[in-house]
Each structure stands twice: as C-alpha cells, then as structure tokens.
C-alpha cells in the first residue's frame, strides 16, 4: 500500500512541476499568420463547368468506335487538378489533361466508346478533381445496332 501512495505522490509531483511553462508563450507569430492564410485559402476552390454533361451518339453499328470531347472551363478561383477519370465499364475510356487548369482557362475531356453492347446504352464517366464537390459526371448514350443477323435486317 505504501508503494501505491509513493507512486501516486511521484506522479502528482511530476504533473505540477512539468507544467511551469505557458504554452501560448511558445507560439511563433509567423506560424499563426501562415495558418491563417492556409485556412483562408482552404475555402477557395476551383469550379469545373462543362459546356455539356451528356452526349448522344445516336444510332451506331455494333463495334463502331466513336469518341466525343467534353469541353470545360475552370470558373473557380484556384487551379483545377483532375486526379482521375473513370467509366462504368472498360468499353468507355476517358482521357483528361494532367496539367492544372488555371482559373478562367479551358480544358477537354476525351471520351472513347468501342460500340459494345446492344440497343440503348448509357455510360457514365466520373471525373475526380480538387473541386469542393470532389467529382463530376458526364454521360454518353447510343443506340447500338447489331451488325449481322435477323435483328440487323429489319
């Protein structure tokens, strides 16, 4: 029991003597200014604004490769960085600019579709970026017709 009181007394003594310094005296003014600037800039985002968010290829023969360019503009106040662009399947391949798009500048997202599937087809491309929302989507549609067989003739 004596050991417990001795250990508790030592811990209490360390706690009272270890906190002599005032933590606010150790804060550097330039670090406070840098943090304020960082926090202010954390509310400034790029904004990706597409001219169109959907494109219809119309009727295409099965296996016909088609592509469309989605044009966009950074209408925000910070450089736009596209991190990734992915599709709902491997038949649709997006290509995006790797360099940052400055405020007021434009860019292009190329979407290639290989014409797989049949009948009405819809593919969604998700563009991941440093916008406030974090991602945007564009969509392509087509009516894929068979290239041979009874369905193609009529």
C-alpha positions, 0 to 999 in steps of 0.5 A: 500500500505504501508503494501505491501512495509513493507512486501516486505522490511521484506522479502528482509531483511530476504533473505540477512541476512539468507544467511551469511553462505557458504554452501560448508563450511558445507560439511563433507569430509567423506560424499563426499568420501562415495558418491563417492564410492556409485556412483562408485559402482552404475555402477557395476552390476551383469550379469545373463547368462543362459546356455539356454533361451528356452526349448522344451518339445516336444510332451506331453499328455494333463495334463502331468506335466513336469518341466525343470531347467534353469541353470545360472551363475552370470558373473557380478561383484556384487551379483545377487538378483532375486526379482521375477519370473513370467509366462504368465499364472498360468499353468507355475510356476517358482521357483528361489533361494532367496539367492544372487548369488555371482559373478562367482557362479551358480544358477537354475531356476525351471520351472513347466508346468501342460500340459494345453492347446492344440497343440503348446504352448509357455510360457514365464517366466520373471525373475526380478533381480538387473541386469542393464537390470532389467529382463530376459526371458526364454521360454518353448514350447510343443506340447500338445496332447489331451488325449481322443477323435477323435483328440487323435486317429489319 
